[in-house]
């Protein structure tokens, strides 16, 4: 029988800041060294104990399996050479496009095999042409649903920006102007919440910070959890003034989701359905709060999920910063929406101004803040100040990124950990860029 560990390990597995990528795909420079939690944890690394041990999960080791077959599947036709006597055709041009991405498969196939992964998925999108490349390895395919941890953040921030577009929420007015419980931190604004700049305690130094523990529990409601977080006196010694420090992740995101519910008069599930699922036709997208429900602790992907959302009980307290599950093509559609000035096939999701604001380096503009060496942060997006690339990497190995200058983006997903996902992404940045440029 396996040991039992406190909830802090499940929290760290899903959301520890070191597991979220900077725009470099490195992650090691995106977070200050607290001295309490390793900034590059391996699967067996335990974060500092929070003293909160009332909620426990089973830590039985997940069964291992043989490395998956890494033969890729792709939605594009295989290239073929026409007879020498035939003139070039439009089909030949399509074959040339396929050849542009031929460097990808050897890289991913070798990586998946070497790491014993169950597979991988990659979808590349272009502002003008939509999804231009889609490829899968091992167990992955277009219908595979994966938990994506912190790759949820840009989606959460986008919901608030939509409410701002609709005149229901002022991103720069205090939360107290919307929610009665906002008086607990009267100077904090929604923009500060979704740029990790509210001054509330982030994921470090204690991922399972006791006063905010409700953010990881599927019981209760989002409103009750946010009210607890915002009104507790138990964090008084640890809170700083807003827009003075970059404090990645944590309960500020749970508060942001609750603000959206109050401002709109709708549940979070209703907002996600109306803002993303219907206009963008992304039926696989949903939020839950899996951290106390599945997973064996550590920093690895919860294999118990097994691409099956029914493994999770319904909740009225979805986790805002890391609770999304979705397929690769559906996430790619949401990336494409961000490239197309907020428009999906079914209509305008966000205004162009809202999208631009999400992508901008807010912490640099607001208080000359930094999220690491040459790294800034917008609203749900890491900003690589050197390359200009923006990204929203997750603890379980998902790495979405956008190159706004070249007008393309990509979504890479593995079911492992952030270090693995970031390492593979770093191998793919240049080949993807070269293929798009051709």
N, C-alpha and C positions, 0 to 999 in steps of 0.2 A: 504493500500500500504506500502511495506517495505521501510526502510531507505536505503539510498545509501551511500556506503563507498568507499574510494579510493582504487586503485589497491593494495596498500600495504597489505590489508587483504587477497586478493587472493594469493599474493605471499607468505605471511606467512602461509597460509593454505597448500600450496603445498610444501614449501621448508624450512621453518624456522628450523634452526639447531637443536633446542630442539626437533623437531619432528623426527629427524633421530637417529636411535638407535646406541648406542655403542655395542660392541660385547657382553656385559653383558645382552643385552635386556633391559637395564634400561634407557639409554639415558640421565639421569640426570647428569652424570659425564663426558659426552663426549664433553661438551662445557663450556668455561669459562663464569662466570657470568658477564655480561656486565653492569648490573644495568639498562639497557634500555629496555630490553625485557625479560619477564619471561622465565626461562629455562625449565619450565614444564607447558606450557600453556594449559588451558582448551579450550573447543570450543568457549567460549565467550570472551577469552582474546584478547585484542587489542594490537599489538606492537606499539612502539613509532611512531608517525607520521613522515613521511619522508619529508613533505613539498611538495611532488609531488602529486598534486591532479588533474592533467589534465586528467588522465585516470581513469574512474570510472566503476564499475560494479554494477549490481543490487544486493541488499542484502536481497531480499525477502526470508523469512525462508522457507527451504525445507519442504515439507509435510512429516509428520511422518506416519509410518505404524505399524501395529501389528508385534511383533517379528516373524521372519520366523520360519517355522517348522524346528526343528533341527535334525530330523532323518537323519543320514548320508547316503550317497551313497558311494560305494567303487567299485573299479575295480577288487577287489580280491574276490574269492569265499568264501562263509560262511563255517566255519568249521563244520564238521559232524563226528559223531562217527561210525566207521564201526562195523559190527556184530562181536561179541566176537570170533567167530570161524574163521574169516578171518585173514590171515596173513597181516602184515603191507605192504603197497604199497607206490609207489612214491607219489600218491595223498595225503596219510596221512602225508608225509613230508611237502607238500605244506600247508596242514591245520595247521601244527605246526608253519609254517612261519606266517600265518595269526594270530594265537594266540599271537605271539610275539608283535603285535601292538594293542592288545585288550585294553590296558590301555589308548589309545589315545581318543577313542570316548567319554567315560564318561567325560573326562576333557573338551573337546571342546564343547560337547553338552550342558553341564551345563553353560559354559562360554557364549556361544552364547545366550542361553535363558536368563541368568541373565542380560546381557548387551543389550538385545533387538536388536541384530545384524541381518542383513539379511542373514548371513551365514558365511562360512569360507571354506578354502581349504588348504590341506596339501599334499605335494608330497615329498617323501624321495628317495634319490638316493645313490647308492653305486658304487664305482669306478669299481668294477668287474662285478656287476650284473645289472647295469643300474637302472631304476626306480623300486624300490622294494616295494613301498607302495604308494597308491594314494587314498585319501578319501575326501569327500565333505559333507557339511552340508547346510541346508536351500536352498537358491536360487543358491548356487554355484554348478558348475559342470565343467567337463574338457573343455568345450567350452566357459566358461565365461571369457570375456575380462575385465581386470581391469587396471585402472591407478595406477602406482606404485611409483610415485614421485622419491625420492632419491635412490630407488633401481635400478635406471637407471645408477648410476655412474660407477659401475664396467663394464657395457656394453660400455659406452662411453670411458673409459680408455682403454678397450680392442681393440677398433678400432685403436687408436693411436699406441698401441703396435704391432698390425698387420702391420701397415705401417712401423714401425721400423724393423720388421722381414723382410719386403720386400725391405729394403734399401732405402725407400723413405723419411724417417724421422729419425733424430737423436734426441732421447728423452732428451739428455743432452746438445744439442747445443741451442743457443738462438733462440727464435721464429723469430728474425730478419733475420736469415739465410734462412728462408722459405718464410715469408710474408713481403712485403714492409712496411706495417703498423706496423710491429714488432719493428721498431726503436723507437716507443713510450715508450717502456720499454725494453731497449736493453739487459738487463741481464737475463730476464726471460726465462726459458726453458719449453718445454712441460711436462717433468717429474714433475716440480714444480707446473704446472697448475693442474694436475690431482692428486696431493697429498695435495692440499689445502695449498700450501706453496709458492705461487707466490709473496706474499706481496700486491696483490690487495685487495681491500675491500671485505670481505666475507659477509655472511648474517647478521652478527651482526656488529654494533648495529642497523642498518637500513636495514631491508629486502628489501625494495624498494628504495635503495640508488639512488638518482636522476640521477647522471651521467651514471648509468648503467641500466636505466629502460628498455632499448630496449630488454634486455634478456627475459622479460616476455611478449613480444608483438608478436602476430602472423604475424604482418605486416613487410615488409622489408625483408632483407636477412641476413643470418648468417654472411656473409662477411662484410656487412655494419655495423652490430651490433658490431662485434668484433673490427673493425677498430675504431668505436666510443669509445668503452671501452678502447682500448689500447692507443689511442692518445689524449683523453680528458685531458685538464689541470685542470678540475674542481675537480679531485681527488688527486691533488698533495700533499695536506696537510695530506692526509689520507693513502697514500701508504707507505709501508716500504720495506726494502731490501728483496729480495727473500731468502728463506731458513733461516729465522730468527724467524718467528712466524707461528703457525698453525691457519689459518683463514678459517673456514669451509665454503664451498659452494660459491655461488654467481657467478659473471661474469667471473671468471677465467675459468670456465667450458665452457662458451660460446666461449671464445677465443680458447680453446682447440679444439672444434669442427671445428672452422673456419681454424685452422692450418691444420687439417686433410684434409679439402677440398682443400686447396692450395697445400699441399704436393702431393696429389693424382691426382689432376685435375678432381675430381669427386664430385658430390653433396653428402651431408650426407646421403640422402635416398639411393643413389646408393651404397655407402660404406656399409651401414647396410645390404642391400640386398645381396651383394656379400660376405661379411665377415661372416654374421650370418644366414640370412634367408635361403639361398640356401644350404650351406653345412650341416647345422644343422636341416633343415626342420622345421623351426619355423615361419610358415606363419602368425601368429597373431602379430608378433613383428613389431612395428613401433614407430616413434617419432612424436610428435606434440608439440604445445605450447598452452596448454589449459587455462593457468592462467587468461588471460583476456577475455576468451570466455565463460566459464561456472564456476559455483561455486557461493555461496552466501556469501563468506567471512568466517572468522573464521578459524578453524583448522580441519574441518571435510571433509570427502570424498565428492567430487562433485557428488551428486546423479543424477544430470541431465545427466551424461554420460551414465548411465543405460546399460553398456556393449555394447555400440553402437558407434564405431569410427566415424560414419557419423554425429554425433552431432558436430564434430569439422571441421572447414574449413581447407582446405589444407594450408600449410605454407612453405615458404622457409627459415624461421627462427625458426626451432624447438628448444625447450629448451633442452640443453645438460645435465643438472644435474637432471632433473625431468620430462621429457616429454614423457617417454615410456608408452605404453599400451601393454598388452600381456596376454595370458592365463597361468594358473598355470603349465600345463605340458610342455609348450614351455619354460617357464623360467627354469624349472627343467632340461631340455635338455642342457641349457646353463651353469647351475651349473655342470652338469655331464661333459661337455667339460672341465671345469676348473679342475675337479678332474682327468681327463684323459690326463693331460699334453697338453691340447689345442686341442684335437682331437674330431671331431664329426663323425657321421657315413659317412657323405659325404666328409670327408677329414680333413686335418690339418688346423685348424683355427688360432691357435697361437703356437709359438714354446714353448717347455718346459721351456726355459730360460725366455721367456716373461711372462708366467704364474707365475713362481717362483718370478719374480720381482714384479709383481702386488701384490702378497700375502705378500711380505716381509714388515717389519715395516720401511718404508722409512724415516719417519720423525725422528725416533730414530737414524738411521744411518747417515743421512745428517747433522743434527744440534742438536741432542739430544732433539728433540721436543717431545711434549706430546699433546694428544687430550683429556686428562682427566685422572682421577685416574686409573692407570694400563691400560691405553688405548693408543694405537698407531694408525698409519694410513699408509696404503700402497698406492696403486694406485687404488682408487675406493673401497677399503676395510678397514673397521675398524678392528683393531687387538687387541684382548683381550690378554694383556700381561701375565695375570695370567693363563687362561685356554688354550690359544693358538687358540681359536676359532676365525674365521674371519666372518664378517657379513657386510651387506649393507642395513640396514633398511630404510624404506621410511615413509614419513609423513602421508600416508594414511593407514598404518597398515601392509604393506608387510614386512616380515622379512626373507630374505634368509641367510643361514649360512652354513659354511663348517667346518668340523673337519678334518684337513689335516692329522693328525697322524692316525686317525682311518679310514680314506679314505671314508667318507660319507658326505652327506650334506642334507639339507632340505629347502623347500620353503613354508612358511606359508603366506597366504594372507587373510586379512579381508578388508572390505571397511568401515573404521571408522577414526581412527587417530593413531598417532604413539604410544601414551601411551597405547592404547588398544591393538595394535598389539604386542608391547614389553612385556606387561604383560602376554598375552597368550603364547608368545614364551618362556618366562621364566618358565611357567608351563610345557612346552613340551620338553625342552632340555634333561632332565634326562630320561623321558620315551622313547623318540626317541633313545637316546644313548643306553639304556638298550635293546630295541628291536633289534637294529642293532647288538649289541654284542652277542645276543643269537644265 
